[in-house]
């Protein structure tokens, strides 16, 4: 058996995407800033990709900025807004949550060290922020709200439209990390009043090393990286041409197959949850209502185990899953997300995440669910976790 169920960490690049980008590594390799034939050819390819990504989220092409990764997108959105705030003597108060991705928490902590007031919203037992707490946290000094669209560890999809409307009503800049949502949930910035939104190509079948920052027209944000004028000066540097072509094609395909893929992932998700939660030692984490969870995302705690052991056990059987977040180099550390939700450390250590993608089949996932349930039960019975 060989089944890849770690699609929240990264996804396999589609064959169509590889075919689309290949010429820009071999024959059409010009610098997009050059005015000769190869340069014009490269610029036209970037313009096409910009429109393809814009179509995926309902944006204008001019609002799409290509970045090296989702981490860069989050940093520039938060710190670029902070630079505007500081240069215009606005209130230095940021509202975020305790379960943001590290690329959102990192800039927030940096701002706190620079004297900003940062409010970290609490979440309930399923990972949802409290909208009343959000409203109560807003002051005259609040100049930015940064709350993610969907959580990478527990799959919870926040009440994103309500959050954005609260920010809009108070004329507060709102940024959302939508890295985990793209390609699985319909994104529409014509209806969602966010000023900035982050995407990452390798989460929807483009290569690693290419991301997107949507910046609404005239959004009050300033660059934090300096150099050439590429990407309107927000992300200067010679463009990653082949990868930009790739993310454009991946975005086009994601939009074309969005509804079909979502239905398929929901079906797999139901299979996984039903089978795994029959095991006494397994507890589902995140949203229980699947309509409020990323399609294909299942996260659990296996009592009496350590996540790294679960990953290794599954890998031995040919099944790729993860524990905590693969974006962290310290995967054995307790999850800040599960800790914020309220799980004790001994339970947090036994986290596992199983995430399906478009290349998975229901049949293989049924078999994988059976194997995983047996492995989880066996490991829980075998282990004795020392008191913390």
C-alpha positions as CSV (number, residue, x, y, z in Angstrom):
1,X,0.0,0.0,0.0
2,X,1.2,3.5,-0.8
3,X,-1.2,6.3,0.1
4,X,-0.3,10.0,0.4
5,X,-2.6,11.6,3.0
6,X,-0.6,14.7,3.9
7,X,-2.0,17.2,1.5
8,X,-2.2,20.0,4.0
9,X,1.6,19.9,4.2
10,X,2.1,19.9,0.4
11,X,0.4,18.6,-2.7
12,X,1.7,16.7,-5.8
13,X,2.2,18.9,-8.8
14,X,-0.3,18.3,-11.5
15,X,1.0,17.0,-14.8
16,X,-0.8,19.9,-16.6
17,X,1.1,22.3,-14.4
18,X,4.4,20.7,-15.2
19,X,3.7,20.8,-18.9
20,X,2.7,24.5,-18.7
21,X,5.9,25.6,-16.8
22,X,8.3,23.4,-18.7
23,X,8.8,25.7,-21.7
24,X,9.7,28.6,-19.4
25,X,12.6,26.5,-18.0
26,X,14.0,25.7,-21.5
27,X,12.9,27.7,-24.5
28,X,11.0,30.8,-23.1
29,X,13.4,31.7,-20.3
30,X,13.7,35.5,-20.9
31,X,13.7,38.1,-18.1
32,X,10.2,39.7,-17.9
33,X,11.8,43.1,-17.5
34,X,13.7,42.9,-20.9
35,X,12.1,44.5,-23.9
36,X,13.3,42.1,-26.5
37,X,11.2,39.2,-27.8
38,X,12.1,36.7,-25.1
39,X,11.4,39.3,-22.4
40,X,8.0,40.3,-23.9
41,X,7.1,36.6,-24.1
42,X,7.9,36.2,-20.4
43,X,6.0,39.3,-19.5
44,X,2.9,38.0,-21.4
45,X,3.1,34.7,-19.6
46,X,3.1,36.5,-16.2
47,X,0.2,38.6,-17.2
48,X,-1.8,35.4,-18.1
49,X,-0.9,33.8,-14.8
50,X,-1.9,36.9,-12.9
51,X,-5.4,36.8,-14.5
52,X,-5.7,33.0,-13.8
53,X,-5.1,33.5,-10.1
54,X,-7.3,36.6,-10.0
55,X,-10.2,34.5,-11.5
56,X,-9.8,31.9,-8.8
57,X,-10.6,34.4,-6.0
58,X,-12.7,37.0,-7.9
59,X,-10.0,39.7,-7.9
60,X,-8.7,42.1,-10.5
61,X,-5.5,41.0,-12.1
62,X,-3.8,44.2,-10.9
63,X,-4.5,43.1,-7.3
64,X,-2.5,39.9,-7.6
65,X,1.2,40.0,-6.5
66,X,3.5,36.9,-6.8
67,X,5.6,36.1,-3.8
68,X,8.2,33.5,-2.9
69,X,5.8,31.7,-0.5
70,X,2.8,32.1,1.7
71,X,5.1,33.0,4.6
72,X,6.3,36.0,2.7
73,X,2.8,36.9,1.8
74,X,1.7,37.0,5.5
75,X,4.8,38.9,6.5
76,X,4.4,41.6,3.9
77,X,0.7,41.9,4.6
78,X,1.1,42.4,8.3
79,X,4.4,44.3,8.4
80,X,3.6,46.3,5.3
81,X,0.4,47.5,6.9
82,X,2.3,48.2,10.1
83,X,4.8,50.3,8.2
84,X,1.9,52.4,6.8
85,X,0.4,52.7,10.3
86,X,3.7,53.9,11.8
87,X,4.5,56.4,9.0
88,X,1.0,57.9,9.3
89,X,0.9,57.9,13.2
90,X,-2.1,55.6,13.4
91,X,-3.1,53.4,16.3
92,X,-0.6,50.6,16.9
93,X,-3.0,47.8,17.9
94,X,-3.2,44.5,16.1
95,X,-5.9,41.8,16.8
96,X,-5.1,38.3,15.8
97,X,-5.7,34.8,17.3
98,X,-3.6,32.3,19.3
99,X,-4.0,29.6,16.6
100,X,-2.6,31.5,13.6
101,X,0.1,29.8,11.4
102,X,3.7,30.6,12.6
103,X,4.1,32.9,9.6
104,X,1.3,35.1,11.1
105,X,2.3,34.8,14.7
106,X,5.9,35.6,13.9
107,X,5.2,39.1,12.5
108,X,2.7,39.7,15.3
109,X,5.4,38.9,17.9
110,X,7.8,41.2,16.1
111,X,5.4,44.0,16.3
112,X,4.8,43.4,20.0
113,X,8.6,43.7,20.5
114,X,8.4,47.1,18.6
115,X,5.9,48.4,21.1
116,X,2.6,47.5,19.4
117,X,-0.3,46.2,21.5
118,X,-1.2,42.8,20.2
119,X,-4.5,41.1,21.3
120,X,-4.6,37.3,20.8
121,X,-8.2,36.2,20.6
122,X,-9.1,32.9,22.3
123,X,-10.8,30.0,20.5
124,X,-13.4,27.5,21.7
125,X,-13.0,23.8,21.9
126,X,-13.4,23.4,18.1
127,X,-11.0,26.2,17.2
128,X,-13.5,29.0,16.4
129,X,-12.8,32.6,17.5
130,X,-15.4,34.4,19.5
131,X,-17.0,37.2,17.5
132,X,-18.1,39.0,20.6
133,X,-14.5,38.9,22.0
134,X,-13.4,40.3,18.6
135,X,-15.9,43.2,18.9
136,X,-14.9,43.9,22.5
137,X,-11.2,43.9,21.7
138,X,-11.5,46.7,19.1
139,X,-10.4,50.2,20.4
140,X,-9.8,53.5,18.8
141,X,-6.2,52.4,18.4
142,X,-7.0,49.2,16.4
143,X,-5.5,49.5,12.9
144,X,-5.3,45.9,11.8
145,X,-7.1,42.6,12.3
146,X,-5.3,39.4,11.0
147,X,-7.3,36.2,11.3
148,X,-6.8,33.1,9.2
149,X,-9.4,31.7,6.9
150,X,-8.9,28.0,7.8
151,X,-6.6,26.4,10.3
152,X,-3.9,24.1,9.0
153,X,-3.8,21.8,12.0
154,X,-7.4,21.3,13.0
155,X,-9.2,22.3,9.7
156,X,-11.6,24.7,11.3
157,X,-13.0,27.3,8.9
158,X,-13.5,30.6,10.7
159,X,-16.7,32.7,10.3
160,X,-14.7,34.7,7.8
161,X,-17.4,36.9,6.3
162,X,-18.6,38.0,9.8
163,X,-15.1,38.8,10.8
164,X,-14.5,40.9,7.7
165,X,-17.8,42.7,8.1
166,X,-16.8,43.6,11.7
167,X,-13.5,45.0,10.5
168,X,-15.2,46.9,7.6
169,X,-17.8,48.5,9.9
170,X,-15.0,50.0,12.0
171,X,-12.8,50.8,9.0
172,X,-10.1,48.5,10.1
173,X,-7.6,46.9,7.8
174,X,-8.3,43.1,7.6
175,X,-5.8,40.5,6.4
176,X,-6.6,36.8,6.1
177,X,-4.3,33.8,5.6
178,X,-6.2,31.6,3.1
179,X,-3.4,29.2,2.3
180,X,-5.3,26.1,3.4
181,X,-8.6,27.2,1.8
182,X,-7.5,27.8,-1.8
183,X,-8.6,25.1,-4.2
184,X,-10.9,23.5,-1.6
185,X,-13.3,26.4,-0.7
186,X,-14.6,29.0,-3.0
187,X,-12.8,32.3,-2.4
188,X,-14.5,35.5,-3.6
189,X,-13.0,38.9,-2.7
190,X,-15.9,40.7,-4.3
191,X,-18.0,39.5,-1.4
192,X,-15.3,39.3,1.3
193,X,-14.2,42.8,2.3
194,X,-10.5,41.8,3.1
195,X,-7.7,44.2,2.2
196,X,-5.1,41.4,1.8
197,X,-5.2,37.6,1.4
198,X,-2.4,35.1,1.3
199,X,-2.2,32.0,-0.9
200,X,0.5,29.4,-1.5
201,X,0.9,27.4,-4.7
202,X,2.1,24.1,-3.3
203,X,-1.2,23.7,-1.4
204,X,-3.1,23.4,-4.7
205,X,-0.8,21.5,-6.9
206,X,1.7,24.0,-8.0
207,X,5.4,23.7,-7.1
208,X,6.9,24.8,-3.8
209,X,8.4,28.3,-3.7
210,X,5.6,30.4,-5.2
211,X,2.9,32.2,-3.4
212,X,0.4,35.1,-3.9
213,X,-0.6,38.2,-1.9
214,X,-3.9,39.7,-3.0
215,X,-3.9,43.4,-2.2
216,X,-7.2,45.2,-2.7
217,X,-6.9,48.2,-5.0
218,X,-5.7,51.3,-3.0
219,X,-5.3,49.2,0.2
220,X,-3.1,51.2,2.7
221,X,0.0,49.1,2.8
222,X,3.7,49.9,2.1
223,X,6.6,47.7,0.9
224,X,9.0,46.2,3.5
225,X,11.4,44.8,0.9
226,X,13.4,47.1,-1.4
227,X,15.0,46.7,-4.8
228,X,13.6,46.8,-8.3
229,X,10.1,47.7,-9.2
230,X,8.8,44.2,-9.8
231,X,5.3,43.3,-8.5
232,X,4.6,47.1,-8.1
233,X,7.6,47.3,-5.8
234,X,5.9,45.2,-3.1
235,X,7.9,42.1,-3.9
236,X,11.0,43.4,-5.9
237,X,13.3,41.0,-7.6
238,X,13.4,39.1,-10.9
239,X,10.3,37.1,-11.2
240,X,10.3,33.3,-10.7
241,X,8.9,32.9,-14.3
242,X,8.3,29.2,-14.6
243,X,6.7,28.9,-11.1
244,X,4.5,31.9,-11.8
245,X,3.3,30.2,-14.9
246,X,2.8,27.0,-12.8
247,X,0.7,28.7,-10.1
248,X,-1.4,30.4,-12.8
249,X,-2.2,27.0,-14.4
250,X,-2.8,25.4,-11.0
251,X,-5.2,28.2,-10.1
252,X,-7.1,27.7,-13.4
253,X,-7.5,24.0,-12.8
254,X,-8.4,24.5,-9.1
255,X,-11.2,26.8,-10.2
256,X,-12.5,24.5,-12.9
257,X,-12.6,21.4,-10.6
258,X,-13.5,23.2,-7.3
259,X,-17.0,21.8,-6.8
260,X,-16.2,18.3,-8.0
261,X,-13.0,18.2,-5.8
262,X,-14.8,19.5,-2.8
263,X,-17.6,16.9,-3.0
264,X,-15.0,14.1,-3.4
265,X,-12.9,15.3,-0.4
266,X,-16.1,15.6,1.7
267,X,-16.9,12.0,1.0
268,X,-13.4,10.8,1.9
269,X,-13.5,13.0,5.0
270,X,-16.7,11.3,6.2
271,X,-15.1,7.8,5.6
272,X,-12.0,8.7,7.6
273,X,-13.9,10.3,10.5
274,X,-16.4,7.5,10.7
275,X,-13.8,4.8,10.8
276,X,-11.2,6.4,13.0
277,X,-13.6,7.7,15.7
278,X,-14.9,4.2,16.2
279,X,-11.6,3.5,18.0
280,X,-12.0,4.3,21.7
281,X,-8.6,6.0,22.0
282,X,-9.2,8.4,19.1
283,X,-10.8,11.9,19.5
284,X,-11.6,14.2,16.6
285,X,-10.2,17.7,16.9
286,X,-11.4,20.9,15.2
287,X,-14.9,21.5,13.8
288,X,-17.3,18.6,14.0
289,X,-19.7,20.2,11.5
290,X,-18.0,19.3,8.2
291,X,-19.5,22.3,6.5
292,X,-17.3,24.4,8.8
293,X,-14.1,22.4,8.1
294,X,-11.7,22.2,5.2
295,X,-12.8,19.4,2.8
296,X,-10.7,16.3,3.1
297,X,-9.1,17.4,6.4
298,X,-9.2,15.1,9.5
299,X,-7.3,15.8,12.7
300,X,-7.3,13.6,15.8
301,X,-5.7,13.0,19.1
302,X,-4.8,9.4,19.9
303,X,-4.7,9.0,23.7
304,X,-1.6,7.5,25.2
305,X,0.6,8.1,22.1
306,X,3.1,10.5,20.6
307,X,2.4,11.9,17.2
308,X,5.8,11.2,15.7
309,X,5.4,7.5,16.5
310,X,2.0,7.5,14.8
311,X,3.6,9.0,11.7
312,X,6.4,6.4,11.7
313,X,3.9,3.5,12.2
314,X,1.8,4.7,9.3
315,X,4.9,5.3,7.1
316,X,6.0,1.7,7.7
317,X,2.6,0.7,6.2
318,X,3.0,3.0,3.2
319,X,0.7,5.7,4.4
320,X,1.9,9.3,4.7
321,X,0.2,11.4,7.4
322,X,1.6,14.1,9.7
323,X,1.6,15.3,13.3
324,X,1.2,19.0,14.3
325,X,2.5,21.0,11.3
326,X,5.0,20.0,8.7
327,X,5.9,23.7,8.3
328,X,7.7,23.5,11.7
329,X,11.2,22.0,12.1
330,X,10.3,21.0,15.7
331,X,7.6,18.6,14.9
332,X,7.8,16.9,18.3
333,X,7.0,20.1,20.2
334,X,3.4,20.4,21.5
335,X,1.0,22.1,19.1
336,X,0.3,25.7,20.0
337,X,-3.1,25.3,18.3
338,X,-4.2,22.4,20.3
339,X,-2.8,24.0,23.5
340,X,-4.8,27.1,22.8
341,X,-7.9,25.1,22.2
342,X,-7.4,23.7,25.7
343,X,-6.1,20.2,25.3
344,X,-3.6,19.1,28.0
345,X,0.0,18.5,27.0
346,X,-0.2,14.8,27.3
347,X,-3.1,14.7,24.8
348,X,-1.5,17.3,22.5
349,X,1.5,15.1,22.1
350,X,-0.7,12.4,20.4
351,X,-1.9,14.5,17.5
352,X,-2.3,13.2,14.0
353,X,-3.5,14.9,10.8
354,X,-4.8,13.0,7.8
355,X,-5.5,15.2,4.8
356,X,-6.8,14.0,1.4
357,X,-6.3,15.6,-2.0
358,X,-7.6,15.3,-5.5
359,X,-5.4,12.4,-6.4
360,X,-6.8,10.2,-3.6
361,X,-9.6,7.7,-4.3
362,X,-12.3,6.7,-1.9
363,X,-11.3,3.0,-2.2
364,X,-7.7,3.6,-1.1
365,X,-8.8,5.9,1.7
366,X,-11.2,3.3,3.0
367,X,-8.3,0.8,3.2
368,X,-6.0,3.4,4.7
369,X,-8.6,4.3,7.4
370,X,-8.8,0.7,8.4
371,X,-5.1,0.3,8.6
372,X,-4.7,3.6,10.6
373,X,-7.4,2.7,13.0
374,X,-5.7,-0.6,13.8
375,X,-2.3,1.2,14.1
376,X,-3.7,3.8,16.4
377,X,-5.4,1.3,18.7
378,X,-2.2,-0.9,18.8
379,X,0.1,2.0,19.6
380,X,-2.2,3.4,22.3
381,X,-2.4,0.0,23.9
382,X,1.4,-0.5,23.7
383,X,2.5,3.0,24.9
384,X,2.7,4.3,28.4
385,X,3.2,8.0,28.4
386,X,5.1,9.3,31.3
387,X,3.4,12.0,33.4
388,X,4.4,15.6,32.4
